[in-house]
């Protein structure tokens, strides 16, 4: 009897092992190419940024920029390839270009104007006493 049970278990094992699901074959692009970019300029929130990138096979190049809280624009140019790896160059540029300063002649020196004495003000008390509490007689109320 035991041999029949063992034989049945072996047959179930062989039958379940022979059912193999087909493995899906992944489609791999041998030479991927793409190009994309975006630009955000929101004056209400102050969000200014942009990004653009290109890929041609294993070589990826691009740049992005963002406005930092200190008022400068950070620009990152990057490139990646299998030989050199990932390389990035970071630049910072001021958003507002300073105008050249005008040369102003100093004002002629004048005699100081007479200063009137400051008025003396009476000091207000630091605190006011609280008013006396008012007690009203309790009236009976009915439900």
C-alpha positions in Angstrom: 0.0 0.0 0.0 2.8 2.4 0.8 4.4 1.9 -2.5 1.2 2.9 -4.3 1.1 6.2 -2.3 4.8 6.9 -3.1 4.2 6.1 -6.7 1.2 8.4 -6.8 3.2 11.3 -5.2 6.0 10.8 -7.7 3.6 10.9 -10.7 2.0 14.1 -9.4 5.5 15.6 -9.0 6.6 14.7 -12.5 3.3 16.0 -14.0 3.5 19.3 -12.2 7.2 19.8 -13.1 6.6 19.3 -16.8 4.3 22.3 -17.0 6.6 25.2 -17.6 5.3 28.7 -18.3 6.9 30.4 -21.2 9.4 33.1 -20.2 8.5 36.4 -21.7 11.3 37.8 -23.9 12.2 41.4 -23.1 12.6 43.6 -26.1 15.8 45.5 -25.7 16.6 48.4 -27.9 20.3 48.0 -28.9 20.7 51.7 -29.7 18.3 53.8 -27.5 17.7 57.4 -28.6 15.6 60.1 -27.0 15.5 63.8 -26.3 13.3 65.7 -23.9 13.1 68.9 -22.0 10.9 71.1 -19.8 10.8 74.7 -18.5 8.9 76.1 -15.5 8.5 79.8 -14.9 6.0 80.5 -12.1 6.2 84.1 -10.9 3.5 83.5 -8.2 5.4 80.9 -6.3 8.9 81.9 -7.6 9.6 78.5 -9.0 12.0 78.8 -12.0 13.6 75.7 -13.3 14.4 73.8 -16.5 15.9 70.6 -17.8 16.9 69.2 -21.1 18.5 65.9 -22.0 19.6 63.9 -25.0 20.6 60.2 -25.4 22.3 58.7 -28.4 23.1 55.1 -27.6 25.2 54.9 -24.5 26.0 58.6 -24.4 23.8 60.9 -22.4 24.2 64.7 -22.3 22.0 67.4 -20.7 21.7 70.3 -18.3 19.3 71.6 -15.7 18.9 74.9 -13.9 17.2 75.9 -10.8 16.9 79.2 -8.9 18.4 78.9 -5.4 16.9 80.8 -2.4 20.0 83.1 -2.2 19.0 84.6 -5.6 21.4 82.8 -7.9 20.7 80.4 -10.7 22.5 77.1 -10.4 23.2 75.5 -13.8 24.5 71.9 -14.0 25.8 70.6 -17.4 26.4 66.9 -17.4 27.5 64.0 -19.6 27.7 60.3 -19.1 29.2 57.5 -21.2 30.7 54.1 -20.7 34.3 55.3 -21.0 34.4 58.4 -18.8 31.4 57.7 -16.5 29.3 60.6 -15.2 30.7 64.1 -15.2 29.0 67.3 -14.1 30.0 70.9 -14.2 28.1 73.3 -11.8 27.9 77.0 -12.5 26.3 79.8 -10.5 25.0 83.0 -12.0 23.4 86.0 -10.3 19.8 86.6 -11.5 20.0 90.4 -11.3 22.9 92.2 -13.0 24.0 95.1 -10.8 23.8 98.5 -12.5 26.9 100.6 -12.6 27.0 103.0 -9.7 26.6 106.7 -10.5 29.1 109.1 -9.2 27.2 111.7 -7.1 28.9 114.8 -5.8 28.7 115.2 -2.1 26.2 117.8 -0.8 27.7 121.1 0.5 28.1 121.2 4.2 25.5 123.4 5.9 25.2 124.6 9.5 23.1 122.2 11.5 19.5 123.4 12.2 18.7 124.3 15.7 17.1 121.5 17.6 14.0 122.2 19.7 13.9 120.5 23.1 11.9 117.4 23.4 8.5 117.9 25.1 8.2 116.4 28.6 5.3 113.9 28.8 3.5 112.8 31.9 4.0 109.2 32.7 0.9 107.0 32.7 0.4 104.7 35.6 1.7 101.2 35.1 -1.6 99.6 35.9 -5.2 100.6 36.6 -7.1 99.0 39.4 -9.8 96.6 38.4 -13.4 97.8 38.8 -15.4 96.4 41.8 -17.5 93.4 40.9 -21.2 93.9 40.5 -23.5 91.4 42.0 -27.1 91.0 40.7 -29.7 89.2 42.7 -30.6 85.8 41.4 -34.0 85.5 40.0 -35.8 82.2 40.1 -36.3 80.5 36.8 -38.8 77.8 35.9 -38.5 75.0 33.4 
